[in-house]
């Protein structure tokens, strides 16, 4: 991490030097042009004055005037040079500070993206290491157990299969996030009502019975959307609502158009989400309730992050309203 920080510091200084060099080249070029133009203007005025004096006063001595003109031009040149030096020194100071700020501003998105990628890699490695450690421990234990029966081996293999399924789920989520960030999506008109119905059908029959879809019209069209990612978005939110709902309660999906916007609202009734967690739940690998068992909820903190990215790609908004031990709603607003 130190080397990376050092690299960005070095890049900032180099970019600052380039910016400052460009500023100073422009400043010095402008100063040179101003110097030449100003002295040329002064000399031209003296020549015009000399011509008028010669015409008005024939006895006028050009020799004396030439000396006077040279003296005045020299004095003007010295004053102008001093002024331009001071101006360029000021520009050097201000330009140096401004160039550093511009360089920091230029590199900040790259630095933030790199930090985000580093955190993501670290978190993903941690999530992968956990099931692998469980599998390794179980295999070592069963191999050391000389009295292990067929039932013991079957139990171990069943546990291994669960861990493999968890790894497959995690890898699929990581792959979806990578594809969403790199692949070009196909855009077109999408009926969010039909899309929601298809999303609901991906759940088990028992789960479908407690998913209630309310719609304000038979068809609600998103004029520019990607059907596959919208389906994935709705599946993620319904799946999240199913995981954290209270017993004997339903999951509600409300679809409507209002004031030129399309809304998709997924709600459940449960413990709710703490206010301090709401601003973080769309971060990768973030889990609001650390006490919940992953083996029960099979959550990695990636689903809502993926949902957020899908909404951002569609230039929409997603926000959460939650009441403790009451209703929690994930509200998506499409323009």
Secondary structure, 3 states (H helix, E strand, C coil): CHHHHHHHHHHHHHHHHHHHHHHHHHHHHHHHHHHHHHHHHHHHHHHHHHHHHHHHCCCCCHHHHHHHHHHHHHHHHHHHHHHHHHHHHHHHHHHHHHHHHHHHHHHHHHHHHHHHHHHHHHHHHHHHHHHHHHHHHHHHHHHHCCCCCHHHHHHHHHHHHHHHHHHHHHHHHHHHHHHHHHCCCCCEEEEHHHHHHHHHHCCCHHHHHCEEEEECCCCCEEEEECHHHHHHHHHHHHHHHHHCECCCCCEEEEEEEECCEEEEEEEEEECCCCHHHHCCCCCCCCCCCCCCCHHHHCCCCCHHHHHHHHHHHCCCEEEEEECCCCEEEEEEEEC
